[in-house]
């Protein structure tokens, strides 16, 4: 498998940033990383596009785990599965905050 250039990886991150913004999330790109800020500003997640040990481009959570499909957790998302990725990110950053009186 051919190695990816930083420009190619940044292009995937830009695509994700735009898709998150179109989905109503606040997203900022920093090279291969995308920071997603929840509307409440209490939750922020940073995902990164980088190759796995086999050289396939994957998306990674900030805690170092590859991002899996929400319906099939055994299938890891590839760099071009942006719609599925936005849904997974939304699930993480859009957790409603419970206020206690």
Wavefront OBJ file of the C-alpha trace (Angstrom):
o trace
v 0.000 0.000 0.000
v 1.377 3.404 -0.944
v 2.118 5.832 1.891
v -0.150 8.853 2.117
v 1.233 12.382 1.947
v 0.449 14.931 4.624
v -1.486 16.893 1.972
v -3.730 13.895 1.257
v -4.349 13.322 4.957
v -5.083 17.022 5.500
v -7.592 16.874 2.636
v -9.525 14.129 4.473
v -9.430 16.240 7.652
v -10.738 19.248 5.718
v -13.552 17.113 4.305
v -14.484 15.961 7.825
v -14.334 19.522 9.153
v -16.739 20.716 6.472
v -19.076 17.746 6.991
v -19.196 18.399 10.747
v -19.946 22.072 10.138
v -22.714 21.178 7.687
v -24.146 18.849 10.358
v -24.357 21.781 12.792
v -21.232 21.005 14.809
v -18.447 23.480 15.484
v -15.300 21.998 13.952
v -11.785 23.314 13.437
v -9.012 21.674 11.438
v -5.401 21.480 12.606
v -3.514 19.553 9.921
v -4.587 15.912 10.228
v -6.629 16.624 13.366
v -10.158 17.944 13.670
v -11.417 19.449 16.922
v -15.172 19.233 17.394
v -16.715 21.455 20.049
v -20.147 20.590 21.362
v -22.813 23.263 21.310
v -22.786 23.329 25.118
v -18.978 23.763 25.073
v -18.740 21.174 27.850
v -17.606 18.404 25.524
v -14.817 18.642 22.990
v -13.350 15.811 20.961
v -10.321 15.768 18.718
v -10.081 13.078 16.056
v -7.108 12.379 13.847
v -6.678 10.826 10.424
v -3.600 8.590 10.264
v -2.539 5.201 8.950
v -3.011 2.052 11.000
v -0.321 -0.643 11.279
v -1.332 -1.989 7.828
v -1.063 1.441 6.176
v -4.830 1.981 5.795
v -5.991 5.482 6.662
v -8.279 5.412 9.684
v -9.847 7.910 12.025
v -8.705 7.810 15.653
v -10.310 9.086 18.851
v -8.234 11.371 21.082
v -7.679 8.457 23.484
v -5.861 6.461 20.773
v -8.554 3.999 19.684
v -9.612 3.689 16.032
v -13.179 4.792 15.392
v -15.529 1.915 14.653
v -18.832 1.847 12.812
v -21.729 2.527 15.191
v -23.729 -0.460 13.907
v -20.831 -2.918 13.604
v -18.118 -2.230 16.164
v -15.804 -4.778 14.559
v -15.564 -2.659 11.373
v -13.206 0.312 11.634
v -14.022 3.439 9.657
v -11.753 4.337 6.766
v -10.740 7.898 5.957
v -13.472 8.343 3.337
v -16.428 7.213 5.491
v -17.133 10.763 6.584
v -20.931 10.500 6.990
v -20.590 7.548 9.366
v -17.820 9.360 11.194
v -19.916 12.504 11.708
v -22.695 10.344 13.187
v -20.230 8.681 15.589
v -18.752 12.029 16.630
v -22.198 13.530 17.177
v -23.012 10.643 19.485
v -19.948 11.483 21.600
v -20.142 15.297 21.737
v -23.912 15.722 21.778
v -24.597 13.929 25.041
v -27.258 15.978 26.834
v -26.104 17.476 30.093
v -28.264 16.634 33.096
v -28.670 19.458 35.547
v -29.298 18.576 39.141
v -31.335 21.006 41.216
l 1 2 3 4 5 6 7 8 9 10 11 12 13 14 15 16 17 18 19 20 21 22 23 24 25 26 27 28 29 30 31 32 33 34 35 36 37 38 39 40 41 42 43 44 45 46 47 48 49 50 51 52 53 54 55 56 57 58 59 60 61 62 63 64 65 66 67 68 69 70 71 72 73 74 75 76 77 78 79 80 81 82 83 84 85 86 87 88 89 90 91 92 93 94 95 96 97 98 99 100 101
